Amino acid sequence: MFDCIVVGAGPAGASAAYHLAKRGRSVLLLEKQSLPRYKPCSGGVSPAIAQWFDFDFAPAIERKIENICYTWKLGDPVNAKLQTAEPMWMVNRNVFDHYLVQQAQKQGAELRDNTEATGIEFKSDHWQVNTADGAVTGRYLIAADGAKGPTAKWLGFKAPKQRSGAVLEVAASNVDAVNAFFEFGMVKNGYVWRFPKADGYALGIATFRGNDPNDLSKTLLEYAQKSGMDVKTGQLTTHPLSLWDGDQTLHTQNALLAGEAACVVDPFTAEGIRPAIFTGVKAAGAIDEALAGNTNALQGYTDLISKEWGADMVWAQRLAGVFYRIPNIGYKVGIKRPSATERIGQILCGELRYADVANRALKRLSSSLIPGMG
């Protein structure tokens, strides 16, 4: 019997497996696909994640970006340099995720990829996870199988509200390796982004309020074509987004939710990798404490995520509610201010919290709507 079974070998699951194994716990990491596996994702990663690990991420980083270009309907550009200690990382998810898993294996975690969980059962004091290759047992369970994974539902959690997103990966020979692009005028209630990769671009699109539009993929393709890309070489994938939508219970009997299964994606930017890794790291700590006899450790995990991530996401959600309702004004009084672009970069790189800037930003946006103010 394992001390913990982790279902899902993405950033959350691999991070949890790494830290549990590093503490000397026996860990089984289950992944339904064979690694390395393709994962549709733009691949922007905050360098802040490095603080939670004691190994070098350099082998898994394709590029580092110090410059951001914002546009409104492909015009009115704003160029800004990230005023951060470390540039934003660009990664290929099949490489990045596998690299994290390999670090967990070096610490002693056992990986069984190409092994899909088909169901779970609680047996008096431990979990049995059923797979096509037979059953495995663990004292604790971490559900880290993403927005589409079934484990949270099997554990009895309600299906979360989800939004739609799309990713387009396009090969290109002449890559602008200097800038990350953010386009705010082409999609209602959201934005489009474009990140440079080693051999092309990864583009993404998401909306953050209102009803999900039906033409996200069409808009993304239009943006790519107007940006001079050959979309015939592209791979387009739609996917659900589990945005943070208020605090929720993330634990149950001997089990925790982590990553997108815990709905911790940033509701203003759609950043998902940093919060996924954060929850994986904290889930490992909680399981380790529970194994050591702390009966309140799993409740403590729910409380900690609420306090250290959810409290800041309240501000992100408020900012999104105003900004994406009046994006033209948001662009004029927010994005076009040098200090604002600097702050956004610092948030993306984990050096600032929304709580540090949201109050002033919300007042500025609100005052722009009221005659005689601003």
C-alpha positions in Angstrom: 0.0 0.0 0.0 1.3 3.5 -0.9 1.2 6.4 1.5 -0.5 8.4 -1.3 -1.8 7.9 -4.8 -1.8 10.9 -7.0 -4.2 10.8 -10.0 -2.9 13.0 -12.9 0.8 13.8 -13.8 0.3 17.4 -14.8 2.1 20.3 -12.8 -0.1 19.8 -9.7 0.2 16.1 -9.5 3.9 16.0 -10.3 4.6 18.7 -7.8 2.7 16.9 -5.1 4.5 13.6 -5.9 7.9 15.3 -5.8 7.4 16.9 -2.4 5.8 13.8 -0.8 8.6 11.6 -2.1 11.2 14.1 -1.0 9.7 13.7 2.5 10.2 10.0 2.4 6.6 9.0 1.6 5.7 6.3 -0.8 3.9 7.8 -3.8 2.3 6.4 -6.8 1.7 8.8 -9.7 -1.0 7.6 -12.1 -1.3 9.1 -15.6 -3.7 7.9 -18.2 -1.5 9.0 -21.2 2.0 7.9 -22.0 4.6 10.4 -21.1 5.7 12.7 -22.5 2.3 13.6 -23.8 0.8 16.5 -25.8 -1.0 19.1 -23.7 -2.7 22.0 -25.3 -1.5 25.1 -23.5 0.1 28.4 -24.3 2.9 27.6 -21.9 3.5 30.9 -20.1 5.0 30.1 -16.6 5.6 32.4 -13.7 9.3 32.2 -12.6 7.9 32.4 -9.0 7.4 28.6 -9.0 11.2 28.2 -8.7 11.0 29.1 -5.0 9.1 25.9 -4.2 11.8 23.5 -5.6 15.5 22.8 -5.2 16.3 21.9 -8.8 17.0 24.0 -11.9 14.2 24.4 -14.4 16.5 25.5 -17.2 16.2 22.2 -19.2 12.4 22.7 -19.4 12.4 26.4 -20.5 12.3 27.2 -24.2 12.5 31.0 -23.9 12.4 33.8 -21.5 10.4 36.9 -22.2 11.1 40.4 -20.9 8.8 42.4 -23.2 5.1 42.6 -23.6 3.1 44.2 -26.4 -0.6 45.1 -25.8 -2.9 46.0 -28.6 -6.5 47.1 -29.1 -8.1 45.6 -32.2 -4.5 45.0 -33.4 -3.8 48.7 -33.2 -2.9 51.3 -30.6 0.0 49.3 -29.4 1.6 49.6 -25.9 5.1 48.2 -25.5 6.4 47.5 -22.0 9.4 45.9 -20.5 8.9 43.6 -17.6 10.3 45.2 -14.5 10.9 41.9 -12.7 13.8 40.1 -11.3 13.3 37.1 -13.6 11.7 37.2 -17.1 8.5 35.2 -17.8 9.2 31.6 -18.9 7.9 30.0 -22.1 7.6 26.2 -22.0 6.4 23.3 -24.1 4.0 21.5 -21.8 5.0 18.0 -22.9 8.6 18.7 -22.0 7.8 20.8 -18.9 5.3 18.3 -17.4 7.5 15.3 -18.1 10.5 17.1 -16.6 8.6 17.7 -13.3 7.6 14.0 -13.3 11.2 13.0 -13.7 12.2 15.0 -10.8 9.6 13.3 -8.7 10.9 9.9 -9.9 14.4 10.9 -8.8 13.0 11.4 -5.3 11.5 7.9 -5.3 7.9 8.5 -6.6 6.6 5.6 -8.8 5.1 6.5 -12.1 2.6 4.4 -14.0 1.7 6.2 -17.2 -0.6 4.9 -19.8 -2.7 3.8 -16.9 -6.2 5.3 -16.6 -8.1 5.3 -13.3 -11.5 3.8 -13.9 -13.0 4.2 -10.4 -12.2 4.6 -6.7 -13.5 3.0 -3.5 -12.8 3.9 0.1 -12.0 0.8 2.2 -12.4 1.6 5.9 -9.0 3.6 6.2 -7.6 3.8 2.7 -8.4 4.3 -1.0 -8.5 1.7 -3.7 -8.0 3.1 -7.2 -9.2 0.7 -10.0 -7.4 0.7 -13.3 -7.4 -1.5 -16.4 -4.2 -3.0 -15.1 -5.7 -3.9 -11.7 -6.3 -2.1 -8.4 -3.9 -0.1 -6.3 -4.3 1.1 -2.8 -3.1 4.2 -0.9 -3.8 5.7 2.5 -4.4 9.1 0.9 -5.5 10.3 -2.5 -4.8 13.5 -4.4 -7.1 14.2 -7.4 -5.0 16.2 -9.8 -6.5 15.0 -13.1 -7.5 18.5 -14.4 -10.6 20.2 -15.6 -11.9 17.1 -17.5 -10.8 14.5 -15.0 -13.4 12.3 -13.2 -11.8 11.9 -9.8 -13.3 14.9 -8.1 -16.8 13.7 -9.2 -16.0 10.2 -7.9 -15.0 11.8 -4.5 -18.5 13.4 -4.3 -17.6 17.0 -5.3 -20.1 18.9 -7.4 -19.2 19.7 -11.0 -17.7 23.1 -11.1 -18.7 25.9 -13.4 -16.3 25.9 -16.4 -15.6 28.3 -19.2 -14.2 27.6 -22.6 -10.8 28.4 -24.0 -8.9 27.6 -27.1 -5.2 27.1 -28.0 -3.6 27.3 -31.4 0.0 26.2 -32.0 1.5 27.5 -35.2 4.9 26.6 -36.7 6.9 29.6 -37.9 10.5 30.1 -39.1 10.8 33.8 -38.2 9.7 33.9 -34.6 9.5 37.2 -32.7 11.4 35.8 -29.7 11.4 39.1 -27.8 7.7 39.9 -27.2 4.6 38.3 -25.7 1.5 39.8 -27.2 -1.9 40.5 -25.6 -4.9 41.6 -27.7 -7.9 43.1 -25.9 -10.3 44.3 -28.6 -11.1 41.3 -30.7 -13.1 39.2 -28.2 -15.8 40.4 -25.9 -15.3 39.8 -22.2 -11.8 38.4 -22.6 -8.5 38.6 -24.6 -6.2 36.8 -27.0 -2.5 36.1 -26.2 0.5 35.0 -28.3 3.7 33.5 -26.9 6.9 32.7 -28.8 8.1 29.1 -28.7 11.3 27.5 -30.0 9.8 26.8 -33.4 6.7 28.9 -33.6 3.9 30.5 -31.5 1.3 29.3 -29.0 -1.8 31.4 -29.1 -4.6 31.3 -26.6 -8.1 32.9 -26.1 -10.5 33.0 -23.1 -13.4 35.0 -21.8 -14.1 35.8 -18.2 -17.7 37.0 -17.8 -21.0 36.6 -19.5 -22.1 33.7 -21.6 -19.4 31.6 -23.4 -19.2 32.8 -27.0 -19.5 30.3 -29.8 -16.8 31.7 -32.0 -13.7 31.6 -29.8 -11.9 29.3 -32.3 -12.9 31.5 -35.2 -11.6 34.6 -33.5 -8.3 33.0 -32.6 -7.8 31.9 -36.2 -8.7 35.4 -37.4 -6.2 36.9 -35.0 -3.5 34.5 -36.2 -4.2 35.3 -39.9 -4.2 39.0 -39.3 -0.9 38.6 -37.5 0.6 37.0 -40.6 0.6 33.4 -39.6 0.0 30.4 -41.7 -2.9 28.7 -39.8 -2.7 25.7 -42.1 0.3 24.6 -40.1 -1.5 25.1 -36.8 -3.0 22.7 -34.3 -6.2 24.1 -32.8 -7.7 22.7 -29.6 -10.6 23.8 -27.4 -10.6 23.0 -23.7 -12.5 23.8 -20.5 -11.2 26.3 -18.0 -11.8 25.9 -14.3 -11.6 29.5 -13.1 -11.6 30.3 -9.4 -15.2 31.2 -8.6 -15.2 31.6 -4.8 -13.8 29.5 -2.0 -14.8 25.8 -1.9 -14.0 22.8 0.2 -11.0 21.0 -1.3 -10.8 18.0 1.0 -12.9 14.9 1.9 -12.2 11.6 3.6 -8.4 11.0 3.1 -8.4 12.9 -0.1 -7.6 16.4 -1.6 -8.2 18.2 -4.8 -5.3 20.0 -6.5 -4.7 21.9 -9.8 -7.6 22.6 -12.1 -9.6 19.9 -10.3 -9.5 22.5 -7.4 -10.7 25.3 -9.7 -7.8 27.7 -9.0 -7.2 29.2 -12.4 -6.8 33.0 -12.3 -10.2 34.6 -13.2 -8.5 37.7 -14.7 -5.6 36.3 -16.7 -6.4 32.5 -17.0 -3.0 31.7 -15.5 -3.2 28.1 -14.4 0.3 26.6 -14.1 1.5 28.6 -11.1 -1.7 28.0 -9.0 -1.7 24.3 -10.0 1.9 23.9 -8.8 1.1 25.9 -5.6 -1.8 23.6 -4.7 0.3 20.5 -5.5 3.1 21.7 -3.2 0.6 22.5 -0.4 -1.3 19.3 -0.9 1.9 17.3 -0.3 2.5 19.2 2.9 -1.0 18.5 4.1 -0.8 14.8 3.3 2.6 14.5 5.0 1.1 16.1 8.1 -1.9 13.8 8.0 0.4 10.7 7.7 2.2 12.0 10.8 -1.0 12.0 12.7 -2.4 15.5 12.3 -6.2 14.9 12.1 -6.8 18.5 11.0 -4.3 18.6 8.2 -6.7 18.2 5.3 -9.0 20.9 6.6 -5.9 23.0 7.0 -5.2 22.6 3.3 -8.6 23.9 2.3 -8.1 26.8 4.7 -4.6 27.6 3.4 -5.6 27.6 -0.2 -8.5 29.9 0.6 -6.3 32.3 2.6 -3.2 32.3 0.4 -4.8 32.0 -3.1 -8.5 32.5 -2.9 -8.3 35.8 -0.9 -6.3 37.3 -3.8 -8.5 35.8 -6.4 -11.4 37.8 -4.9 -9.6 40.9 -6.1 -8.8 39.3 -9.5 -12.5 38.4 -10.0 -13.6 42.0 -9.1 -11.1 43.4 -11.5 -12.2 41.1 -14.2 -15.8 42.0 -13.7 -15.2 45.7 -14.3 -12.3 45.6 -16.8 -14.0 43.1 -19.2 -17.3 44.9 -18.9 -15.7 48.2 -20.2 -12.6 46.9 -22.0 -12.2 50.0 -24.2 -12.0 52.2 -21.1 -9.9 49.6 -19.3 -7.4 49.8 -22.1 -7.3 53.6 -22.1 -7.0 54.2 -18.4 -5.4 50.9 -17.4 -3.2 49.2 -20.0 -1.9 52.5 -21.5 -0.6 53.7 -18.2 3.1 52.7 -17.9 2.7 51.9 -14.2 -0.3 49.6 -14.9 1.6 47.5 -17.5 4.5 47.2 -15.0 2.1 46.0 -12.3 0.5 43.4 -14.7 4.0 42.0 -15.4 4.8 41.8 -11.8 1.6 39.9 -11.1 2.2 37.5 -14.0 5.7 36.9 -12.6 4.5 36.4 -9.0 6.1 39.5 -7.6 2.8 41.3 -6.8 -0.6 40.2 -5.6 -3.9 41.6 -6.9 -4.6 42.9 -3.4 -1.6 45.2 -3.8 -3.1 47.0 -6.9 -6.7 46.2 -7.4 -8.2 48.9 -5.1 -6.6 51.7 -7.0 -7.3 50.1 -10.4 -10.9 49.6 -9.6 -11.3 53.2 -8.4 -9.6 54.5 -11.6 -11.9 52.3 -13.8 -15.0 53.3 -11.9 -14.3 57.0 -11.9 -13.9 56.9 -15.7 -17.6 55.9 -15.9 -18.9 58.7 -13.7 -19.0 62.3 -15.2 -17.0 64.8 -13.2 -14.7 62.1 -11.8 -11.3 60.8 -12.9 
